[in-house]
Amino acid sequence: MNIPALQENRTRSVALPVFSKYAAELLVENDPKLADLLSEEYARQMSTLSLVAASSTQHPSVLAASGSVLSNLTTEGYPGARYHGGCEIADQIELLAIERAKKLFNAQYVNVQPHSGTSANEIVIFNLLNPGDTILGLHINAGGHLSHGAKASTISKYFNCINYGLTEQGILDYDDIYRLAQQHRPKLIICGASAYPRAIDFAKFREISDSVGAFLLADISHIAGLVAARLHESPIDHAHFTTTSTYKQLLGPRGGLIMMGKDYMCTSDSNKNLKQIIDRGTFPGFQGTPDLAGIAAKARALDYASTPAFVEYANNIVHQAAKLCNLFLKKGYSILTGGTDNHLFLINVKEMGLTGVVAERALESCGLIVNKNIIPGDTEPPTITSGLRIGTNNTAMRGITDADLVECADLIDQVLRSTRLLTSSTYMLEHHVKTHVRSRVHTLAEYRPIPKYL
């Protein structure tokens, strides 16, 4: 491969875009089928509206970093202690990501190497606990995550996983969590959620954990952007461990973080401090070579998350979620907890005679991207569900206005009320409805292809 030489007098800032342009040209030339598919996916994203609560629109500079030449490196170990040479610049990049995460979240320890939020949780759990130890986590039907101890997770095969739930109003039942903690004496309590629309009282969770001598893990994957923007209480100094993915609200790459506050030097039963447990538990315990290109992308996203533009974006996420939720309430929809404090809300579509999967597929056929979701008391399996989860990370980034949200709600309502259930996973939707809605969605999306907060 003959890579064009860069003139010596070119600055480093010029070298990167020149190489990136050449790389893109090579892709089109050498693999036009893949290049076409990537172009089609870009066009799909720009012509539809995503209301998926677990995703966001990455900043273009983050995408540039994640596809960088750092992928050429093998860098097992940590800065200053690698198992391979050639890591001088890579070390600087990883340290930069760590310092930016510490500053953004006011943390005293950060590990930026986890490949995902789930990996971050598993690193903590498998290196802190012994097989058979008890974990107390939110039930997946109540909005918890697989890695919080769901039966389908590998975690449940090695540990005694006890689940807590919600009140009849759909709110975290702190009294019952306290009762379960006293009864089962867990070694670890996990708080945080993947489908919970209300604020979480991390201080209360720490009180409960301390009452039984348990460690506390706070998973903020879904609300990390709100925590960073000071729109939700931070768990950093309440929890022993705070984990997050970096792609949901931080506008970063697929990856995870493990962070600690004042407790980072506390010791475990093995007399190792928590910092040592996580460092060795990540490498060599759980992962091999870190994704340095991904870590560079994390560094870029964390820097952007510290800007006023990101704070404005986070405020708009919360505003849009509340606005859209209220629009559906006025239309008579059954909304879990009757509202939202964060970026998402849950609709019970079973009361409309639909299933979650049918509602998801019908809306997707019209360019409105959402996801089916289990809701409390759900009698349907996870592949079907009785609920829809709607989030506003993407609409806020795309610059959707309040007037646009009104039309979005009207279009979603039109699709759901026009959809006829045939079986739990099949449906009928009149062609004229699909054509009309798809056209309106395309119009809403096409005049704002560039993310707003750049």
Stockholm file with secondary structure:
# STOCKHOLM 1.0

chainA/1-454         MNIPALQENRTRSVALPVFSKYAAELLVENDPKLADLLSEEYARQMSTLSLVAASSTQHPSVLAASGSVLSNLTTEGYPGARYHGGCEIADQIELLAIERAKKLFNAQYVNVQPHSGTSANEIVIFNLLNPGDTILGLHINAGGHLSHGAKASTISKYFNCINYGLTEQGILDYDDIYRLAQQHRPKLIICGASAYPRAIDFAKFREISDSVGAFLLADISHIAGLVAARLHESPIDHAHFTTTSTYKQLLGPRGGLIMMGKDYMCTSDSNKNLKQIIDRGTFPGFQGTPDLAGIAAKARALDYASTPAFVEYANNIVHQAAKLCNLFLKKGYSILTGGTDNHLFLINVKEMGLTGVVAERALESCGLIVNKNIIPGDTEPPTITSGLRIGTNNTAMRGITDADLVECADLIDQVLRSTRLLTSSTYMLEHHVKTHVRSRVHTLAEYRPIPKYL
#=GR chainA/1-454 SS CCCCCCCTTSCHHHHHHHHHHHHHHHHHHHCHHHHHHHHHHHHHHHHSEECCTTCCCCCHHHHHHHTSGGGGCCCCEETTEESSSCCHHHHHHHHHHHHHHHHHHTCSEEECCCSSHHHHHHHHHHHHSCTTCEEEEECGGGTCCGGGTCTTSTHHHHSEEEEECBCTTSSBCHHHHHHHHHHHCCSEEEEECSSCCSCCCHHHHHHHHHHHTCEEEEECTTTHHHHHTTSSCCCTTTSSEEEEESSSSSCCCSCEEEEECTTTTCBCTTSCBHHHHHHHIIIIIICSSCCHHHHHHHHHHHHHTTSHHHHHHHHHHHHHHHHHHHHHHHTTCCBGGGSCSSSEEEEECGGGTCCHHHHHHHHHTTTEECEEECCTTCCSCTTTCSEEEEECHHHHHHTCCHHHHHHHHHHHHHHHHHCEESSSSCEECCHHHHHHHHHHHHHHHHTCCSCSCC
#=GC SS_cons         CCCCCCCTTSCHHHHHHHHHHHHHHHHHHHCHHHHHHHHHHHHHHHHSEECCTTCCCCCHHHHHHHTSGGGGCCCCEETTEESSSCCHHHHHHHHHHHHHHHHHHTCSEEECCCSSHHHHHHHHHHHHSCTTCEEEEECGGGTCCGGGTCTTSTHHHHSEEEEECBCTTSSBCHHHHHHHHHHHCCSEEEEECSSCCSCCCHHHHHHHHHHHTCEEEEECTTTHHHHHTTSSCCCTTTSSEEEEESSSSSCCCSCEEEEECTTTTCBCTTSCBHHHHHHHIIIIIICSSCCHHHHHHHHHHHHHTTSHHHHHHHHHHHHHHHHHHHHHHHTTCCBGGGSCSSSEEEEECGGGTCCHHHHHHHHHTTTEECEEECCTTCCSCTTTCSEEEEECHHHHHHTCCHHHHHHHHHHHHHHHHHCEESSSSCEECCHHHHHHHHHHHHHHHHTCCSCSCC
//
